[in-house]
Amino acid sequence: MAIFFFVVGLEIKREVLVGELASLRRAALPAIAALGGVLVPAALYVVINAGHPGSDGWGVPMATDIAFALGVLALLGERVPLGLKVFLTAVAIVDDILAVLVIALFYTSTVDWGAIGIGVGILAVLVLANRLEVRQTWIYGLLGLGLWAAVFQSGVHATVAGVLLAFTIPARTRVDPAAFVARGRELLDAFDQAGPDRESILVNGARQEVLAELEDTVEGAGAPLHRLEHALHPVVAFAIVPLFALANAGVRIEGDIGGIVGDRVTLGVLVGLVLGKQLGVTLGTWLAVRTGATTLPDGVSWGQIYGASWLAGIGFTMSLFVSDLAFAGPHETGLLTAAKVGILAASLIAGGVGWAVLRRIAPGATESPPVT
């Protein structure tokens, strides 16, 4: 999961630099919407579980599973405008930022300050490497392993190391687009003139040199952040997340099934994800627009915002992860089971209703904002 959070960190950094979080006005809409989608579910959970042994699980319904939420949007194809996909992605990324903070601050055991000091030192070296424009990803990988070990030893949850490492990965390019195009054409012409087309490159030293220089030019035009995100995303999507879900989503129900379904933890998670997310995200979006802080994305209607708010209730991977942290004690097995039942039920309901709502809205439909 540290690799999962590393990719999350890369996505966060990209969005902050050039995406929907790159300016205050652009970031206001997803930030306020995500904040509402975090606070309302947590509050509903706390109300339902006040004075109950499961009260520590308030962080479980706060999370949104970006992969599954965007997967449902993908099923709708062209019925969903690009602006809505960008909005939901940005909301989920801000949600991830808040989830990391919650994990670090509230689901952390006793802190070893010596290990924290070592981790800070390694992080400083990583920042220095970035400032010196070190672009070899293996260097960041080795230092990242040391950072992970230090954070793990410190008592702070080790997944936080993945996000911190991601923030140090260089996002700058060494070659601007115009220079890249000019140099690329020059090298391709040199490659073409270096020998006959049917001659093997293995015996043509001139062409080998051109290829090596072309490879270096291409590497300079890209950014390590983009390369790592592109390379690791399939690993996370098709290996880490499915394996985590396979290992943690299973629920063994023993005894009174009705008691588990009616348990406060189950109800808290279910109400938080299904009701809290749609209320929080929709209300947060409305407040952001109503106050003039920002506007809706182009081509996105309020009905589509409401449909997306349902999809934000798909907690699954992130909620399962937080539930494992919240109910990690040997005497909390029943609470963990109840939380998982709530997560699975809520994710199915939220995904199904969100899909149905968005499917009924005609592409390009527009509406006036709600008024009071």
Number of C-alpha atoms within 10 A of each C-alpha: 15 16 18 18 22 25 24 23 27 24 22 23 22 19 19 15 13 10 16 23 23 14 13 12 15 18 21 20 27 28 24 24 30 32 19 25 34 27 20 24 31 25 18 22 31 22 13 20 22 13 9 11 13 25 19 19 27 25 27 33 38 34 30 31 23 24 15 18 28 18 13 18 24 13 12 14 10 10 17 21 19 13 14 21 17 16 21 23 21 27 29 26 25 24 26 23 16 17 21 21 13 15 20 17 12 14 19 16 12 8 13 15 12 12 19 19 14 17 24 15 14 20 21 13 15 23 18 13 18 18 11 10 15 15 21 12 14 9 12 23 13 11 17 23 15 17 28 23 16 24 25 19 18 22 18 23 20 22 20 22 26 24 24 19 25 24 21 23 27 22 19 16 16 15 17 11 11 9 12 17 14 10 17 17 13 13 19 15 12 15 19 12 12 16 15 11 10 6 9 10 15 8 9 13 12 14 21 15 13 19 17 11 15 20 13 11 19 16 16 17 17 16 18 19 24 17 13 16 19 12 12 15 16 11 13 20 13 10 11 17 17 14 13 14 15 10 9 15 19 12 13 8 12 9 7 8 10 8 11 21 18 13 19 23 32 29 23 32 37 29 21 34 38 30 20 30 34 28 21 24 31 25 19 23 28 23 17 21 17 14 9 10 15 19 16 19 16 12 15 21 21 18 19 25 22 20 26 31 30 30 34 35 34 33 31 28 23 22 28 24 19 25 26 20 20 24 21 13 11 7 9 15 13 18 24 24 24 26 34 26 25 31 32 23 19 26 27 17 19 28 24 15 17 25 20 13 15 23 18 12 16 11 16 13 13 15 11 8 12 8 6 2
